[in-house]
Amino acid sequence: RPSSSAAFGNLPPASVSRFVPETSSSWRGNDALRFSSTYAQGTTVRGFLCSDFVRIGPYGSFSPFCCVTSVSGMFDGSGIAGFAPPSRKDPDSQFPPLPPLFLSLANVTGQDTAKNDQPVPEPIFSLLASPHNAELQLGGYDEESVEGEMQRVDSLSKYAYVVPITSITLGKTPIVTLTEDAKSNPQPKVSAILDSGTSCICLPDNQIGGSVEGSPWEKFKKAWEGKTLESLHVEVDGRIPVEIPASVWVPQMQGVKGCLMRHCPNDHIVLGDWLFQSWLVMFDLGPTSHHKAPSIGFAKRSSTYRVGQNYQTHQRKRGVTKVAMTREKLSKQFDTPNMPGYTDSGPSSPAPQAQGQHSQVPDVSLSIVHDLYYLLPVMVGEPAQRFDVVFDTGSSFFGLVTAPADSAAVQAALVKLGTCSR
């Protein structure tokens, strides 16, 4: 079996840490359209809007993205590939949200007719992980990787992957128990975000607006300190029992600092890669073309299936293409100079506004990223440059670390672009 270091197969090595627009004949950019985005843990990324030919596995499209020219805080990889649904439009901004990368790859709108494009046949992707690697299944899911039927539920949000939670237990210990009022309410009161960018789990340290009995975080913490080493059972929508074995969650509780988190976004539970190591999760974005919420499917992982071990970069099987990803530990602290047009601010401060003649693209709310993440190989430009980017189901942000906006490389690309357009 190939090792994880060989999982990217015949792709060229990701030796270039920054995207260089000057070398791509298909690149388009506008450094007057600036953006600034801040992660939940304080990392701030800034840059300007670009577009180029992007390929994942055998599929490709001309896609917009953010050329990241400044990073402050913890960051690794060559960028971020957010696979969440389209972002909510900011009513105070003249700019519509950028279409997510996967919607461009799947040509959900049907508007992309470039002759070089090869769209994903169905606007569906699935994720299955292991402690050391993961695989992205494009166009559906491989039935041989799961046991039993796929069980579906509509996301509670059009803009994120959010599912209703009716109970969580650790062995026989209740962690999330709905109050009688919450049980009788037709609207779900407790929900979970499905986020590949979260290593473990986030449980609110409160009663979630009076919807649960006690603090889920405190209950889990006491059970862990009491050496309760049994399966974690998560019931989704009152009918989908998701079991996370102790063999999945215990090693991470032992080995990942801050694995059990309690500062959860808007008191949502966050299910990270504990879920993706135990179950295949399918994300169907087809309904988003009709302004509806995506559909999410759950299927138990086959006990005999080996993630990322029986193929190299990508493999087609029964209409589904698998793309290998490696799992890495967050290791780099960045503090790059601020771009022209921005003032200095600490990593925990709100993202600054662009000044002067530059138009401001609305901030993008990015997901939790903590300690461990998956790197997805993407090819960008003509000729293609290879990058390993953080795969993230918790946001729709797609950005590549790029040479600074005022650098010779970007200025030369802008000059070349202007010359070609005349």
N, C-alpha and C positions, 0 to 999 in steps of 0.2 A: 504493500500500500504506500502511496506517495506521502511524504511528510507534509506537515502544514506549510513548511517553507516552500514547497513545490506546488502548492495548491493553485497558484496563478498560471501554471502551465506555460504556454508559449507566448504569453504577453511579454513585451519588453519590460525590463525592470523599471521600477518607479524611482529613477535616479534623479529626476528633476523635482526639486522641492517647491518650485514656483512655476505657475503657468506663465509662459512667455508669449504674449500676443503677436509680437513681431514675426515669429516664425510660422504663424498659421495664416494661410491664404484665405480662409473662410471666416476669420474672426471679425466681429463687429462690436463696437463699443462707443460709449458716450460718457466721458468723464465729467460732464455737467450734471448728470443724474447721480447724485451721491446717496449713500445709505449708511445707516448706523444701527447695529443690532446688538442686544445684550442677552447673554445666557442667564438662566436662573441662578447659577452659582457665581456670576459676576464677570465672566469673560466677555469682553466687548470686541466685536469685529466691525470694520469699516471698509468702505470701498466705493465702487461705481458699477453701473449696469453694463453687462456685456452679453453677447450671444455667439454661439459657435456650434459646429457639428459635434454632438456628444454620442458616444456609443457605449453600451453595456452589453457584454456578450456579443451576440450577432445582431442586436437591434440598435438602431441609431436614428437620431432626428436632429434638426437644427433647433437648439434650445436656448432660451434666455437663462442667464445666471448672474451671480454677483461676483465681480472680480474683487476679492478681498485683498486690500493693500495695507491694512494695519490690524494687528491683533494685540490685545492686552489681557493677560491672564493665562489660564491653563488651556492648552490647545495642542492637538497632535494630528498627524495625517496631513494630507495636502488640501483638505477642505471638508465640506459637509454635504451629503446628499440626503436631503429630507424627502421622505416618501409619504408624508401625511397628505390629507386632502387639501384643496385650495384654501388659502387664508381668507379670513373675513376682510371685506373691504373697509378701509379706514374712512369714515364719513367726512373727516376733516382734510383728507388728502385728495389731490387731483389725479393721483396715480392709482390705477388698479393693481391688485396684488399680482406678482409674477406667477404664471402657471407652474405648478410643481413639476419636477423633472420627469416623474413617472407618467404624468398625464401627457407630456410632450412625447415621451417614448411610445406611448400607446395610441397617440393621435386621437384622443377621446373626442375632441371637438370636430374632427374630420376636416379641419381647415388647412392642415399641413400636407401639401402635395409636392414637396421638393422631390426631384427625381432620385436623389441619393438616399432618401429616407427608407428605412425598413422598420415599420412599427411592430410593437409587441402585438400578437394576434388578438388577444383579449385583454381588457384593462384590469387584469387581476395579477397580484403577486402574493407569494406565500413566503414565510420565514420559518426556518427550523435551525436550531443552534445546538452547540455542544460546548464543553468548557474551553475548548481551544480554537474552534472555528465555527462557521455557520454557512448556510447556503440560502441564496435568494432564488426562489422558483418563479419564473416569469411566464405569464399566460395561463396560470391555473395552479394545480398542485399535483405532485406525483402520488398516485394512490398506493404505490408500494412503500411509501415512507410512513404510512399511517395505519392504524387499526380502527375498524368500525367506520361509521358514517360521519360525514362532515355535518356539523350542527351550526346553523347560522343565526345571527341576531343583527338587527340594524343598529348602527352606531347612534348614540344619543345626540351626537353633534354632527353637523355638516362639515365642520372644520377640523375635527380631530377624531381619533379612534377611541371612543368612550363607550363602555358597556355597563349595563346595570348589574350591581352586585347585591345578592340577597343574603349571603352569609359567607363567613370565612371561619374555619376551625383549624387548629393545630393539634392533630390527634383527636382527643376528645375535649380539648380546651377551646371554648368559644373565643374568637378574636373579634369578629364583627357580628353582632346580633342586632337586628332591626327592632326598634321600639314598636309597640302596637299601633301607634299613629302612623309610623312609616309603612308598616305592613298594609294598612288599610287605605293608604293613599294610592290612587291610580298612577300617579307620576313617580318614577323611581327617585328615591332620595339619596341613595348611595351609589356611587359610580367609580369606575376605574379607567384610567388612561393606560393604553397599551403602548409602551415606549421602549424600543430597543436600545435607546441611549441611557437607560437606567440599569445599573448592574444588578440590583437586588429587588427591593421593594420599598415603597414609601407608604406608611400608615399614619393618618392624622392622629395627633396627640390631643384629641378633643372628642366631643360627641357628635361631630359633623352636623351641627345645627339642630341638635336634639333628636337626630334620626337613629342613633345607635346607643346601646347601653355601655357606658364607660368609654375609656380611651383605647382604641385598637392598638396603638403603639405601645402603651403601657402593658396591655395584656400579653402581647407578643413578647415583649422584653422580659416579663416575669416568667413566661413559659420557657423561654430560652435559658434564663438563669437557673430555672428548675430542671434543666437538662431534658426537656421534652423534645426528643429527636424522632419525631414521627412525621408522616406525610402532612402537607398543608393542603386543605381542601377549600377550593374557591367555587362557590355556586354562582353562575352567571344567569341572569334573567329567570331565576327560579326553576330552571330546567336543564342547564348544562353543567354537570359536575366536573370540574377541572381539578385533577389531583397532581400536586407537585411533590414528587418523592423526596424523602430526607436526603437521599444520595445526591440530589441536585442542590438543595438550598443550604444544607449544613456546611459543606466545604466553603461556600462563599461567606457564610456568617463567620466562619473561623478565619478566613484568609483575606477578606476585603474590609479595609478600615471604613467605618461608617456605613456598613451594609444596610442596617435597619435605619431608615430615615423617617423623620416625623414632620419636617417642614414641607408639606405637600402643596402643590399649586391649587389654590381655591378649594382646599380640603378634599380634593380627589385622591383616592387611592391610586398609586402608580404601580403597575405590574411590569417589571423589567424582564431581564433574560431568564429568570427562574421559569417564567411561563414558556418562553420560546425554546428552552431546553427540554421541556416536558411534553409540550403539545405543538403541533404544526398550527400556525395561525394564518388564515387566508384573508386577504384584503381585496374586496371587489369595489373598484371605484367607478364602475359603469353607471350607477345611479347619479353620480355627481354631474353627469352631462345634462341631467334633467333637474338640477338644483336640489337633489335629494341627498340624504346622508348615505355614506358608503355602507356596504354590507360586510360583516365580519364573520368568518367561519372558524370553528374549532374542531380539530380532530386529534385524537391521541396518537402520539408518536409510536411507530412500530418498534418493539424491543430489539428487533434484529437489524434495524436500519442504521447505517453508519454515515453520519453527516460528513460530506466533503471528502470521503475517502475513496470513492470509486470513480472519480472523474477528475479532470484537471481544471482548466479555466471555465469552460461551460460545456454542457452536454444536453442535447435535445432528446426528449423521450416522451412519446405519446402527446405531442403538441406542447410540452412544457420544457422550457430551457432552464437549466440550473447554473447558477453562477457562484463560484466559491468565494468565501470571505474568511479572513483570519481575524482572530481576537487578540487585541493588544491592550497593554496597560498604559494609562495616561502617565506621561513622563516629562513633558516639556512645559516650561514656564516661559511665556513670551512677553516682551515689552517693547514692541516696535515703535518707532517714532510716529507721532500723529501726522496724518495727511494734511496738506494745506487745506484751510477752510474749517479746521476743527480746533477747539480749545482743549487744554489738558484737563483730564478728570480722572478720579480714582476708579478702579474696576467696579466698585459697588454703586457708583453714581449713575443717575439716568444718562442714557446716551445723549451726547450733545447734538445740537442742531447745526446744520450747515450754515455758513455765513456767506455774505457777499453775493456773487452772481450765481451760485450753485442752487439748483432746485433740490428740495429734500424729499427723498423717498421714505415712506412711512416705516417706522421701526417694525421689526419682525420679532415676535415673542418666541424665543427658542426654548427647547426642552431641557430637562435636567440631564447633565452629562456627569458621570461620577466614576472615576477610576478605570473602568474597563469599557471597551466598545469594540464594534466590528468595523473592519476596513473593507470597503467595496472597491474593486478595480474599475476605473472608467478611462476611456480614451477620449481625448478632446482635441479638436482642430484637424487641419489638413496641412501637412502630414500630422498624424496623431501623436499627441503627448500622453503618456500613461501617468495616472495619478491614483493613489490609494486614499479614498475619502471616507470619513465617518458615516456609516449608514444609520439613519435616524428615522424611526416611525413617529417620533414625537413632534416633528416640525415639517414644514414644507419648504424650508430654506435650502437653496442649492448655491454654494459658493466655493470658489477655488482660490487658494492663496496665490496672489499675482504680484508681479513686479510693481513697485509703487507707482501711483498715477503720474507723478512728475518725473519718473525715471526715464532714461534714454530709450529703454525697450518699449515702454508704453507710448511715449511721444513719437517714436519712429513708426509704431503701428498705426497711430492716429493720422500721422502724415501720409502714410502709405494708403490708408483707408480713404482719406480725402482725395488723394491723387487718383485712385481707382474709380471714385464715384463721379468724377468730373467728365 
